[in-house]
Structure formats: structure tokens, C-alpha cells
Amino acid sequence: MTSWKEQLGDRIAEQLAGEVDLFEGQIELKKQGKIDDKIFAETRLRRGVYGQRYDNGLRDDGTGQKTLAFPCGDLTKGPDTVWDAPGMMRIKIPFGKLTVEQLEVLSELAEENSDSILHVTTRQDIQLHFIHIEEAPDMMRRLASVGITTREACGNSVRNVTACEYAGVCTTQAFDVTPYADAITKYLLGHPDVQDFGRKFKIAFSGCEDNPCGLVTFHDLGAVAQVRNGKRGFRVVVGGGLGAVPVQAKVLAEFCPEEELLPLAQAVSRVFARLGEKQSRARARIKFLVQMVGIDEFKKLVAEERETLRPDERWTAFLDDLHSTDETPVREAGAIPADASAGFKAWAKHNLKPQAQDGYYSAIIKLPLGDFTATQGRALAQLARELTGDSIRCTVEQNLTFRWVSGADAVTFYERLVGLEMAAAGAGTITDMTSCPGTDTCKLGISASRGLTGELRKRLTVVEDELHPAVQALRMKASGCFNSCGQHHAADIGFTGVSRQVGGRKVPHFNIVLGGQWTENAKSYGLVVGAVPSKNIPKAVELITEHYLSNREGKESFQAFMARVGKKEFRKVLAPIQKPPAYEDDPSYYSDWGNPREYTIGDIGVGECAGEIVPFVEFGLQEAEQQLHDAQDALEAGQAGAAAAGAFTAMVTSAKALVRHLDIQVKDDADDVVANFRTHLHETELFHDPFAKGKFATYLLKLHGDQSYKNASDEIAHRTLDEAQLFLEAAHGCYQRLTEAATAAAAAAAE
């Protein structure tokens, strides 16, 4: 049988072919034990091949149920098991654009090499799960034959460049940012100046200031299109990010002329590569470098770096043909039929948007959990071939947008979607939720974010027509852990997975984050108002929306309502549902959505040797939570200094509870608490979780050392509150691990 390498040899660009051949050779060397594990890990990551979490091959199907993918293992366990361990392939789709042929190949790969599911990510990528690493090179060749690469889709590299899905057809854009996103993608891909980063680097483009499609404010580098005196350029921002502690990007250049965009990005990359943190991954993003040196000094460093760059013709060559990325419709423009059905009209209300070009529309296909099947993918490719051409875009909200739908074909387009069971209405509403993989496939997942959003979507869809318009307009997003891959900080109502211990058993929870703003390119981020058991989250949504509707003034928006009443009111609303029932009364609370297994590692049980101590430490942690809530209230009252000081106090209180739990005598003053915390919990690594390790401990130690919280600005206070929240979550995790260790020791002694 002819190999894919032989079949596709003349269809693959020479450079891409060489890269895939190199990776295939590295796989062979790894099998022979001739490549260090760490080196190979970074190699495969830079080729888009990830390890993934697995639960006997089970995957949430979007309805809250688990379906069998196929038996699998752990991609990163080592040379003896890696070859039997399916993982995940992340496939770069620059600015989300897909052609018909590309979608067909992706669908074929999903069916032949994966579990027949294509997943759209919040970076406009496509991910295929449960793939085998030995099949990866041929998969890469098939992708390369249609112009797709997986290079630098993962790892410490420039990740997929994102942009508005409506770029070029938007009614509010300054100009089409597509050719600029395309140019910077090609220029930085494999560039030597972006190969020595300590962490990943994300770039986004937005065609206008007001609409959120580009979401530039939480990117490492963001560009917003502007026209000044007839000249095209960008307002460029740097150092944004969500993650554990969200940070708003700072303005690097109020107006960067279009010809300076690429050299500016190169200069930023060189400064980041040279000065960015390399030892501590927890502080290796560019946002920490900008915070450390200050934006004014960072501007100076970039300007100096720009002066040292050797001229490169690629900086401006793409400007000679800005229409190279234009799309050509395949159907004549037309009007939407006047006699369209009620079903079409309900779908079109949110899923069909007029383009700047008269008679054409962009149609949004709402994907449950960002997933669609290989069969659906092939059918969508055929639909595009007939009605829209090569104009498909993956969106940052995990949907698909088909541009250039003629109004005359809109009803036909909708009816074809009905036949594919892909005609769900309500794109961009409360039923259109974003979720990271959570505990389904991510090794960092704490709670089942996909299971939760699947359950919420199912419940809300049933009553969708009855929802108040103000509630329909809300955005909800969920992350399975603190890393914010589900972008929960920028949602009206966000959820982030955490765990709590009740009666010696773990209970899945979600922190509820309120006050984020999705509009104006994610203008502001929310803060945690409290943790709620996972099984009570649907009730929490009901209580939050009811409180909003009952108490808002006139047509007050949710953001305006939050600003007026404050988060303290919502904590009162949520208080009745924050405590789970005892296991004996309702064991369902002790498992997560879509997973019937008990949410625990081993059966801790009751009556542990540390049982008398548990109430004390839990009291201390609860006290710390209250102090943190008070600090949040202080920030809302305009008292930044008091807010930051309160956040620090909450950290000290939780640290003190843990130190005392170890039967260490400690004074009540912060100096003694921090000293003992450093000695008995940080240096011993008892506080370190398996993933963040010592990351969250450093928040307390740094604040105690530099006392920066004492003269806090609003921004510093906000950041300190986020750091305190993460420290407190880590304290809960530490307590759980200490309890497990004590239980294991008691069991061993009893044998």
C-alpha cells in the first residue's frame, strides 16, 4: 500500500514536509531511548501533540452522559507506555478560517484517527482527541497537503493568532484585519526570535474597539484596527492574560502604522525571549515581565530593540496585496424570503447577522460544547461548497460561522442545518456557553466544566423562549480549574472548578465569578463571590438571574446592576445553597456532572484520626473566605488599600489554620505565621499541589516581603484579591492532602 508520504509528496510544501519528516524521526529516536524525555515532550508539544487526561476512554457527549471513545492511556508516562497511549492533537487554524477542502480532511482524520469528534477551541483551533502518537506524522502530512500546520500549536511558542470571525464582512470594523493576522502568523511561525520563550505567547486582532470579537485585552499582544488621517494602523496592547490571575493588557502604542506592525511584534518577542522568566513557569508569561519593569520601561526596551533589528522585506511585502485573503461568494446576493417559517425566524434572530455587503449574511452554527461529528463536518463542507464557498470561520466562542450566505439561500441553509441536527437557535445568548475540557480530558481539571455546561444548556434550552430578554443576553462560561481556559473571568456569570472537603469526603464545587464584561473587547474581569457545590450550580443560576430581574432599575444591564448593588448582595443570595448535604443524606453531591463515580481518590470515610482537628482548620479557612469577601466589598467601595490589606490578611489567616493543623505553635502576628508557613509548608512542599507546585505559596511570601499591598492602586488591589483567592483554594487543597495522608498513616498503623 502506498504511504501517505508517497501519495501526498508533491502536494506538501517542502518546508512543511521536512518538518514532519523530522518529527517522525524524533519519534523513532524516542522509541529507541535516544532522546531525553523532557526534550521530546517539548518537541511533540511544539508539533501540537498533547498528553491528555483519560477515564477509561470516556468522553462527555454534551448531554451530561459519558460515551466510550476507546481504551486509552497516558501519553506522558514514559518510553515503555507512550506508544499505547492516545493523546490530543491541536491543529492551528489561523484567525479561524477554514476552506471546504480543509474541513473535509479534518473530518476524515477525526473519523479515522480519533473518536469522530472535532472540537473548536477558544483560540479558533480544531482539536482531535484520543489520537495515537505514531499516527501523528501521517495526520500532519494530510493536513499539510491542504495548507494546515500543527507547528507551534502548543508549547512555549506563538500560539494560534486569533481575529474577529466577521473580519472583512463586519458592519462596524475600521478595516479588514484578516491580511494582517495572516501576515503575522506566517512571519512568526518558526521565526528564530520566538523559539526561546519561557511560556506561550498569544496574539489577537480586533477590527473595532466596541465589539468583543477580538478580545484583545487578555492577550499577550493585541491589535485594534484604527484609521487616522486616512492612514491604517493599530492600537497595540501588551501583557494581558487570564489564567490564574487575570491582567488587563497595557497600551504599548496608541497608533502603530501598518508597516510597523510586524517589526514591533518581532521587537516585543525579542524582549520577552531575553528578559522573560525562564526558571519559574508560574511567572513566565509576558504579563509578569511588563508588571515587573513597568509599561514605560517596557516601551523603552521595545523601542531600543526595534532599532537593533535588521531590515526584513517581509515586514511590508504583504501590504502590496491586502486583498490576497479576500473571499469570493459563490451565490448572488438576495433578499430573505418573506414567507420564511417561524422556526427559521426564531433561529435567524440570533444566528443570522447582516454583513456589510448588501444581500449577504453570516450564519452562526451553535455547537454544543464546541463539538461536531465527522459526519456533520463532511456535510457542512458540502453545504459550504454549494452555498458559501471557502468562508468558514471557527469562533472564540466555540462555534462555526459561515459567511457569504445569500439572503435568498438563508432558508435553504437553515433547513439543511435542521437535517444535520445543527440548527440550535440562541447563538451568543445564555444558552450558548463556553467551556474548557475540564475533567473530561485535561490533566489540570478539578471539576467537570463540560458536564456542567452541558447540564445548564439542556435545562435552559427547555425554557429558552420563556426567559426574559435581559437574561437571554447574559454570557456564561466555565473553566474546570483556575487557569481560565473557559474565559470565565470575562463572562457575566463565570464558573471555575474547585473542590471542598466535607465530613472527610471531597465535594466538587465551582467558584461563581460575577462582574466580568464580555463587550468592548472584554473590558473588565469578574471576581469570585463564593463557592457552590457543583450540583447546586443550576439553582445558583436561577437565584442570580431572579435577583437581577427582581431588583434592577428599568432596563439596567447586568454589569450596571452589579456595579450598583455589589457582590455582597449576591453572596447573601447564594448562602442557602453553599453547604452540601451530608453524604448519607444525598450522595449525588459527592460526584460530578456526567460522571457517576464518587469524587474522591480512595474512600477517606469518617472518624479519622484528625477528626478533632478538622473543625478547627475548616473554621480557619472559612474565616479567611469571609475576610476575602470583606476585602472585595472594600474594593467596590473604592478603598483599594483596605481591599489589598484584607486580601493579605485572608492569606495569613488560611496559612495560620494550616500551620496549626500541623500542631505547630504559632503566634497570631503575620511575621510569625509567614515564617512558620515558609518552614513547615512551603519548604517541605506540603503546600504544593501536583500542578501549580509552589506557585500559590509565592503570593503570600512576596506580599509579606515587599509590602506592596499597603499602597495599592485599584489594579494592584484587584490582582491581590485574585492571588488571595487562589492561595485560599490552594489551602483547601493542602488540607485535603494532609487529611488523606493522615488517613493512610492510620490505616497502615492499624494493619
C-alpha positions in Angstrom: 0.0 0.0 0.0 1.3 3.4 -0.9 2.2 5.5 2.1 0.7 9.0 2.7 4.1 10.4 2.3 4.4 9.0 -1.2 0.8 9.9 -2.1 1.0 13.5 -1.0 4.6 14.3 -1.6 4.0 16.8 -4.4 1.2 18.5 -2.6 3.1 19.4 0.5 5.3 22.5 0.7 9.0 21.5 1.0 9.4 23.2 4.4 6.3 21.5 5.9 7.3 18.1 4.5 10.8 18.4 6.1 9.3 19.4 9.5 7.0 16.3 9.5 9.9 14.0 8.4 12.0 15.4 11.3 9.3 14.8 13.8 8.8 11.3 12.5 12.5 10.7 13.0 12.4 12.0 16.5 9.6 9.6 17.4 11.8 6.7 16.2 14.7 8.0 18.3 12.4 8.3 21.3 11.3 4.7 20.9 14.9 3.7 21.0 15.5 5.8 24.1 17.9 8.1 22.4 16.0 11.4 23.2 15.6 12.8 26.7 12.0 12.7 27.9 11.9 16.4 28.6 13.3 17.3 25.2 10.9 15.0 23.4 8.0 16.4 25.4 8.7 19.9 24.3 9.2 18.6 20.7 5.8 17.0 20.4 4.1 19.9 22.1 5.6 22.3 19.5 4.1 19.9 16.9 0.7 20.1 18.5 0.7 16.7 20.2 -0.5 16.8 23.8 -1.0 14.3 26.6 -4.5 14.2 27.9 -6.4 13.0 30.9 -8.4 9.8 30.4 -11.1 8.0 32.2 -11.3 4.6 30.6 -11.8 6.2 27.3 -15.0 8.0 28.4 -16.0 11.4 27.0 -18.9 13.7 27.7 -21.2 13.7 24.7 -22.7 17.1 25.5 -25.9 15.7 27.2 -24.2 15.1 30.6 -23.6 11.4 29.7 -20.3 9.6 29.1 -19.8 7.6 25.9 -16.9 5.2 25.1 -14.3 6.6 22.8 -11.9 3.7 23.1 -9.5 2.3 25.7 -6.5 4.6 26.1 -3.6 5.5 28.4 -1.4 8.5 29.3 0.8 10.0 26.6 3.4 11.2 29.0 4.1 8.2 31.2 7.4 7.3 29.6 9.1 5.3 26.9 7.5 2.0 27.9 3.9 3.1 27.6 3.8 6.2 25.3 3.1 4.2 22.2 -0.1 2.7 23.6 -1.3 6.0 25.0 -3.6 8.2 22.8 -3.5 11.9 23.4 -4.7 15.0 21.7 -3.7 16.9 18.6 -4.2 20.7 18.4 -4.5 22.0 14.9 -3.7 25.6 14.1 -6.4 27.4 12.2 -5.1 31.0 11.8 -7.8 33.5 12.5 -10.2 30.6 12.4 -10.5 30.4 8.7 -11.3 27.0 7.1 -11.8 26.1 3.4 -14.1 23.4 2.2 -11.2 21.1 1.5 -9.6 21.6 4.9 -12.9 20.8 6.7 -13.2 17.6 4.6 -9.7 16.5 5.5 -10.2 17.3 9.2 -13.4 15.3 9.2 -11.7 12.3 7.6 -8.9 12.5 10.3 -11.4 12.7 13.1 -13.2 9.6 11.8 -10.1 7.6 11.0 -7.7 8.6 13.8 -9.8 10.0 16.6 -13.2 9.5 18.2 -15.0 11.1 15.2 -15.4 14.4 17.1 -13.9 17.7 16.0 -13.6 20.2 18.9 -13.5 24.0 18.3 -11.4 25.8 20.9 -11.5 29.3 22.3 -8.4 30.1 20.2 -10.2 29.1 16.9 -8.2 25.9 16.7 -9.5 22.4 16.0 -8.6 19.6 18.4 -8.8 15.9 17.9 -8.7 13.7 21.0 -7.7 10.1 21.5 -5.1 10.1 18.7 -2.1 7.8 18.7 1.3 9.5 18.5 2.6 7.1 15.9 -0.2 8.1 13.6 0.6 11.8 14.1 3.2 12.3 11.2 0.8 11.0 8.6 -2.0 13.1 10.0 0.3 16.1 9.8 1.1 15.3 6.2 -2.6 15.1 5.2 -3.1 18.4 7.0 -0.1 20.0 5.2 -1.5 18.9 1.9 -4.3 21.3 2.4 -2.2 24.1 3.9 -2.6 23.4 7.6 0.2 23.0 10.1 0.2 21.9 13.7 3.6 23.6 14.3 3.7 25.7 17.5 0.1 25.0 18.3 1.3 24.1 21.8 4.4 24.5 23.8 6.4 27.7 24.6 5.6 29.4 21.3 3.4 31.9 19.5 0.1 30.1 19.6 -2.7 30.4 17.0 -3.3 34.0 16.0 -7.0 34.9 16.5 -9.2 37.5 15.0 -12.8 38.6 14.6 -14.8 35.9 12.8 -16.6 38.8 11.0 -13.4 40.5 9.8 -14.0 41.7 6.2 -17.8 41.5 6.4 -18.4 43.4 9.7 -20.5 46.5 9.7 -18.5 48.3 12.4 -14.9 47.4 11.5 -12.3 50.1 10.8 -10.9 47.8 8.1 -10.4 44.1 7.5 -7.7 42.8 9.9 -7.5 39.4 8.1 -4.5 40.1 5.9 -2.6 41.4 8.9 -3.4 38.4 11.1 -2.3 36.2 8.2 0.9 38.1 7.7 2.0 38.0 11.4 1.1 34.3 11.5 3.4 33.5 8.6 6.1 35.8 9.7 6.4 34.5 13.3 5.9 30.8 12.5 9.2 29.2 13.2 11.0 32.5 13.5 14.2 32.2 15.4 13.2 35.2 17.7 10.2 33.3 19.1 11.9 30.0 19.9 13.3 30.9 23.3 10.2 31.8 25.3 9.7 30.7 28.9 5.9 30.3 28.2 3.3 30.6 25.5 2.6 33.8 23.6 -0.9 34.7 22.3 -1.8 37.3 19.7 -5.3 38.6 18.7 -6.7 41.2 16.3 -9.9 43.2 16.5 -11.4 45.3 13.8 -13.0 47.8 16.2 -13.0 48.9 19.8 -16.5 48.3 20.9 -17.4 44.7 19.9 -15.8 41.8 21.7 -14.9 39.5 18.8 -11.1 40.0 19.1 -10.9 40.1 22.9 -7.5 41.8 22.7 -7.4 42.9 26.3 -6.5 39.5 27.7 -3.8 38.7 25.2 0.0 38.8 25.3 -0.1 41.1 22.3 -3.3 42.6 20.9 -4.0 44.9 17.9 -7.1 47.0 17.4 -7.7 48.4 13.9 -7.7 52.2 13.6 -7.6 54.8 10.8 -6.0 58.2 11.5 -6.0 60.9 8.8 -6.6 58.2 6.2 -3.7 56.1 7.4 -4.2 52.5 8.6 -2.7 51.3 11.8 -3.4 49.7 15.2 -3.6 50.5 18.8 -1.3 47.8 20.2 -1.6 46.4 23.7 0.7 44.1 25.5 0.9 42.0 28.7 -2.7 40.9 29.0 -3.8 37.5 30.2 -6.4 35.5 32.0 -5.0 32.4 33.7 -4.9 32.2 37.5 -4.7 36.0 37.9 -6.2 37.9 35.1 -4.5 41.1 33.9 -5.7 43.8 31.5 -3.2 44.5 28.7 -1.4 47.8 28.7 -1.1 50.2 25.8 2.2 49.7 24.0 1.5 52.0 21.1 -1.6 54.3 20.7 -1.1 54.1 16.9 1.3 51.7 15.2 1.3 52.3 11.4 0.6 49.2 9.4 4.1 48.9 8.1 5.5 48.8 11.6 3.2 46.1 12.9 5.5 43.1 12.2 8.8 44.7 13.3 7.0 45.8 16.5 5.8 42.3 17.2 9.3 41.0 16.5 10.9 43.5 18.9 8.4 42.6 21.6 9.2 38.9 21.0 12.9 39.5 21.4 12.5 41.5 24.6 10.3 38.7 26.0 12.7 36.0 25.0 15.7 37.8 26.5 14.2 39.1 29.8 11.1 36.9 30.4 11.2 34.4 33.3 12.7 31.0 32.4 13.0 29.2 35.7 9.6 29.6 37.3 6.9 28.7 34.8 4.3 30.2 37.1 5.7 33.7 36.3 7.0 33.2 32.7 4.2 34.9 30.8 4.9 38.3 29.4 2.4 39.9 31.7 4.7 39.3 34.6 7.6 40.9 32.7 5.5 44.0 32.0 4.4 44.2 35.6 8.0 43.8 36.8 9.6 46.5 34.7 6.5 48.7 34.2 4.9 49.6 30.9 7.0 52.8 30.4 10.3 50.9 30.8 8.9 48.1 28.6 8.1 50.6 25.9 11.6 51.8 26.1 13.1 48.3 25.9 10.9 47.5 22.8 11.9 50.8 21.1 15.6 50.1 21.7 15.2 46.6 20.4 13.4 47.9 17.3 16.4 50.0 16.5 18.7 46.9 16.5 16.6 44.8 14.1 17.9 44.0 10.7 15.5 45.1 7.9 13.3 42.4 6.6 11.4 42.8 3.4 8.6 40.6 4.8 7.7 43.4 7.2 5.9 45.2 4.3 5.7 42.8 1.4 2.2 41.7 2.3 0.9 45.3 2.1 1.3 45.1 -1.7 -1.8 42.9 -1.9 -4.1 43.3 1.1 -6.8 41.6 -1.0 -5.0 38.2 -1.1 -7.2 37.0 1.8 -10.4 38.2 0.4 -13.3 35.7 -0.1 -15.4 35.3 -3.2 -19.1 34.4 -2.7 -20.4 31.6 -4.8 -24.0 32.8 -4.9 -25.7 36.1 -6.0 -26.8 38.4 -3.2 -30.5 38.3 -2.5 -33.3 39.1 0.0 -34.6 36.7 2.7 -37.9 35.1 1.5 -40.9 36.9 3.1 -42.7 33.7 3.7 -40.0 32.1 5.9 -41.2 29.7 8.6 -41.5 30.5 12.3 -38.7 28.1 13.0 -36.3 29.9 10.6 -37.2 33.3 12.1 -36.5 32.1 15.7 -33.2 30.7 14.5 -32.3 33.8 12.5 -32.9 36.2 15.4 -29.6 35.4 16.9 -27.8 33.1 14.4 -28.0 35.2 11.2 -26.2 38.6 11.1 -26.3 41.0 8.1 -22.9 41.6 6.5 -21.5 45.0 5.3 -22.2 43.7 1.8 -25.9 44.1 1.0 -27.8 40.9 0.5 -25.3 38.7 2.4 -25.4 37.3 5.9 -23.1 35.4 8.3 -24.7 32.3 9.8 -23.6 31.1 13.2 -23.8 27.4 13.9 -24.2 26.9 17.6 -22.1 23.9 18.7 -22.8 22.1 21.9 -19.6 22.2 23.9 -17.7 23.2 20.8 -18.1 19.7 19.3 -19.4 18.4 16.0 -19.0 15.0 14.4 -17.0 13.9 11.4 -20.3 13.1 9.5 -21.6 16.6 10.2 -18.2 18.1 9.2 -18.4 16.5 5.8 -22.0 17.6 5.3 -21.1 21.1 6.3 -18.2 21.1 3.8 -20.6 20.2 1.1 -23.1 22.8 2.2 -20.3 25.4 2.0 -19.2 24.2 -1.4 -22.8 24.8 -2.7 -23.8 28.0 -0.9 -20.9 29.9 0.7 -17.6 28.9 -0.7 -14.3 28.9 1.3 -15.6 31.2 4.0 -16.0 29.1 7.2 -14.6 30.5 10.5 -14.1 28.9 13.8 -15.1 31.4 16.6 -13.6 32.1 20.0 -17.0 31.1 21.5 -16.5 27.6 20.1 -19.0 27.9 17.2 -18.7 27.9 13.5 -19.6 30.9 11.3 -20.5 30.5 7.6 -20.0 33.9 5.8 -21.5 35.0 2.5 -24.8 33.3 2.9 -27.1 35.0 0.3 -30.4 36.1 1.8 -32.1 34.2 -1.0 -30.4 31.0 0.3 -30.8 31.6 4.0 -33.9 29.4 4.5 -32.3 26.6 2.5 -29.2 26.9 4.6 -31.3 26.7 7.8 -33.3 23.7 6.5 -30.1 21.8 5.7 -28.9 22.5 9.3 -32.1 21.1 10.6 -31.4 17.9 8.7 -28.0 17.8 10.4 -29.4 18.5 13.8 -27.3 21.6 13.9 -30.0 24.3 13.8 -30.0 25.2 17.5 -31.1 28.8 18.0 -29.7 31.3 20.5 -26.2 31.9 19.4 -24.5 34.4 21.7 -27.1 34.1 24.4 -27.1 32.5 27.8 -27.7 29.0 26.3 -24.5 29.4 24.1 -21.9 28.6 26.8 -18.2 28.3 26.5 -16.3 25.6 28.4 -12.8 24.2 28.7 -12.3 20.4 28.6 -12.3 20.2 32.4 -12.0 16.8 33.9 -13.0 15.1 30.6 -9.6 15.2 29.0 -7.5 17.9 30.8 -5.0 16.8 33.5 -5.5 20.0 35.4 -9.2 19.7 35.6 -10.7 19.9 39.1 -14.4 20.0 38.3 -16.4 18.8 35.2 -16.9 22.1 33.3 -18.2 20.3 30.2 -20.6 18.3 32.3 -21.8 21.5 34.0 -22.3 23.5 30.8 -24.0 20.5 29.1 -26.4 20.3 32.0 -27.1 24.1 32.1 -27.6 24.2 28.3 -30.1 21.3 28.5 -32.1 22.9 31.3 -32.1 26.4 29.8 -32.9 25.3 26.3 -36.2 23.8 27.5 -37.3 27.2 28.9 -35.4 29.4 26.4 -38.5 31.0 24.9 -39.7 31.9 28.4 -36.5 33.6 29.5 -36.6 37.4 30.0 -34.6 39.1 27.2 -32.2 40.6 29.7 -31.4 37.1 31.0 -31.2 35.7 27.4 -28.4 38.3 26.7 -26.2 37.1 29.5 -22.9 35.2 28.8 -21.9 32.2 30.9 -18.5 30.5 30.7 -16.9 27.7 32.7 -13.4 26.6 33.5 -12.5 23.3 35.2 -9.7 24.9 37.1 -8.0 28.3 37.9 -6.3 28.6 34.5 -9.4 30.2 32.9 -9.3 28.3 29.6 -13.0 28.8 29.5 -12.6 32.6 29.9 -14.8 32.7 32.9 -13.3 36.0 34.1 -14.9 37.8 31.1 -18.4 36.4 31.5 -21.5 37.9 33.1 -21.6 34.6 35.1 -18.5 32.6 35.2 -17.6 29.3 36.9 -14.2 27.9 37.9 -13.8 24.4 39.3 -12.6 23.9 42.9 -13.0 21.2 45.5 -14.0 21.2 49.1 -13.9 18.6 51.9 -17.0 17.8 53.9 -17.0 15.1 56.5 -13.8 13.6 55.2 -15.1 13.4 51.6 -14.3 15.6 48.6 -17.2 17.5 47.0 -16.9 19.1 43.6 -17.6 22.8 43.7 -17.4 25.8 41.4 -16.4 29.3 42.3 -19.0 31.7 40.9 -17.4 34.7 39.3 -19.6 37.8 38.7 -19.0 41.2 37.2 -17.0 40.3 34.1 -17.6 42.2 30.9 -17.5 40.5 27.5 -18.2 43.6 25.4 -15.7 46.2 24.4 -13.1 43.5 23.9 -13.5 42.1 27.4 -13.2 45.4 29.1 -13.3 44.2 32.7 -12.9 40.9 34.7 -15.1 39.5 37.4 -14.3 38.4 40.9 -15.3 35.3 42.9 -18.4 35.8 45.1 -18.4 32.3 46.6 -18.1 28.5 46.1 -21.2 26.5 45.4 -21.4 22.6 45.2 -21.4 21.6 41.6 -24.9 20.0 41.8 -26.3 23.3 43.1 -24.9 25.5 40.2 -28.2 25.3 38.2 -30.0 26.6 41.2 -27.4 29.3 41.6 -28.0 30.5 38.1 -31.7 30.6 38.8 -31.2 32.6 42.0 -28.7 35.0 40.4 -31.0 35.8 37.4 -34.1 36.1 39.6 -32.3 38.5 41.9 -31.2 40.6 39.0 -34.7 40.8 37.3 -36.4 41.5 40.6 -34.2 44.3 41.7 -32.8 46.0 38.6 -33.9 49.6 37.8 -35.6 50.0 34.4 -33.6 48.4 31.7 -30.4 48.2 33.8 -27.8 45.9 32.3 -26.3 43.1 34.4 -22.9 44.9 34.6 -24.6 48.1 35.7 -26.7 46.2 38.3 -23.6 44.5 39.6 -21.8 47.9 39.9 -24.8 49.4 41.8 -25.7 46.6 44.3 -22.3 45.0 44.7 -21.2 41.4 45.1 -22.2 41.3 48.8 -25.8 41.1 47.9 -25.2 38.0 45.7 -23.3 36.3 48.5 -26.5 36.6 50.5 -28.5 35.2 47.6 -26.1 32.2 47.3 -25.7 31.5 51.0 -28.6 29.0 51.3 -27.1 26.7 48.7 -23.4 26.8 49.5 -23.4 23.9 52.0 -23.9 20.4 50.6 -25.9 17.8 52.5 -24.2 15.0 54.3 -23.1 12.1 52.2 -25.6 9.9 54.0 -28.5 12.3 53.1 -27.6 12.8 49.4 -24.5 11.1 47.9 -25.2 12.6 44.5 -23.5 15.8 45.7 -20.3 13.8 46.0 -20.0 13.0 42.3 -19.7 15.5 39.4 -21.9 16.2 36.4 -21.8 13.4 33.8 -19.7 11.1 36.0 -21.4 8.7 38.4 -18.2 7.8 40.2 -17.6 9.3 43.6 -15.5 12.5 43.5 -12.6 11.2 45.6 -9.3 9.4 45.5 -10.0 6.5 47.8 -12.6 6.3 50.4 -11.5 8.7 53.2 -14.5 7.9 55.3 -15.4 9.4 58.7 -14.0 9.2 62.2 -10.4 9.9 61.1 -7.5 10.4 63.5 -7.5 14.1 62.6 -11.3 14.3 63.1 -11.0 16.6 66.1 -8.7 19.0 64.3 -10.9 19.2 61.1 -13.5 21.5 62.5 -10.8 23.9 63.6 -9.0 24.1 60.3 -12.2 24.3 58.4 -13.2 27.2 60.7 -10.0 29.0 59.9 -10.4 28.5 56.2 -14.0 29.8 56.4 -12.8 32.8 58.4 -10.3 33.5 55.6 -13.1 33.3 53.0 -15.1 35.9 54.9 -12.1 38.2 55.1 -11.6 37.9 51.4 -15.3 38.7 50.8 -14.9 41.8 53.0 -11.9 42.8 51.0 -13.9 42.6 47.8 -16.6 44.8 49.3 -13.9 47.3 50.2 -12.6 47.4 46.6 -16.2 48.0 45.3 -16.4 50.9 47.8 -13.3 52.5 46.3 -11.0 51.5 49.1 -8.1 49.9 47.2 -5.7 50.0 50.1 -8.1 48.3 52.5 -9.0 45.7 49.9 -5.4 44.7 49.3 -4.7 44.6 53.0 -7.8 42.5 53.6 -6.7 40.1 50.9 -3.3 39.7 52.5 -5.0 39.1 55.9 -7.1 36.3 54.4 -3.9 34.6 53.1 -2.3 34.9 56.6 -5.5 33.5 58.2 -5.6 30.5 56.0 -1.9 29.9 56.3 -2.2 30.1 60.1 -5.0 27.5 60.0 -2.8 25.1 58.1 0.2 25.6 60.3 -1.8 25.0 63.4 -3.3 21.9 61.8 0.2 20.5 61.8 0.3 21.0 65.5 2.9 23.8 65.2 2.7 26.6 67.8 2.4 29.9 66.0 1.7 33.4 67.1 -1.2 35.5 65.7 1.1 38.1 64.1 1.8 37.9 60.4 5.6 37.7 60.7 5.4 34.5 62.8 2.7 32.9 60.6 4.6 33.6 57.4 7.9 32.3 58.9 6.3 29.1 60.0 4.4 28.7 56.8 7.6 29.0 54.9 9.4 26.5 57.1 6.7 23.9 57.5 4.5 24.1 54.4 6.5 25.8 51.6 10.0 24.5 52.1 8.6 21.0 52.8 6.4 21.3 49.7 3.4 20.1 51.7 1.5 23.2 50.4 2.5 22.4 46.8 -0.1 20.8 44.6 1.0 18.4 41.8 0.4 21.0 39.0 1.0 24.5 40.3 3.6 23.3 42.8 4.8 26.3 44.8 3.1 28.9 42.6 0.4 30.0 45.0 2.7 29.9 48.1 4.8 32.7 46.5 1.8 35.1 46.5 1.9 35.2 50.3 5.6 35.2 50.6 6.1 38.0 48.1 3.4 40.2 49.6 4.9 39.8 53.0 8.3 40.6 51.7 7.7 43.7 49.7 4.6 45.0 51.5 3.3 46.3 48.1 -0.3 45.9 49.2 0.0 48.8 51.6 -0.1 51.4 48.9 -2.3 49.6 46.4 -3.9 51.1 43.3 -7.2 49.6 42.0 -5.3 47.4 39.7 -2.9 46.1 42.3 -5.8 45.5 44.7 -7.7 43.6 42.1 -4.7 41.4 41.4 -4.1 40.9 45.1 -7.7 39.7 45.6 -7.3 37.2 42.8 -4.0 36.0 44.3 -5.6 35.6 47.7 -8.5 33.6 46.1 -6.0 31.2 44.5 -4.0 31.0 47.7 -7.1 30.1 49.6 -8.1 27.4 47.1 -4.6 26.0 47.4 -5.0 26.0 51.2 -8.2 23.9 50.8 -6.3 21.5 48.6 -3.4 21.3 51.1 -5.9 20.5 53.8 -7.4 17.7 51.8 -3.9 16.2 51.1 -3.0 16.4 54.7 -6.2 14.6 55.7 -5.6 11.9 53.1 -2.0 11.4 54.4 -3.2 11.1 58.0 -5.9 8.6 56.9 -3.3 6.5 55.1 -1.0 6.5 58.1 -3.7 5.5 60.4 -4.7 2.6 58.2 -1.1 1.4 57.9 -0.7 1.6 61.7 -3.9 -0.5 62.2 -2.7 -3.3 60.0 
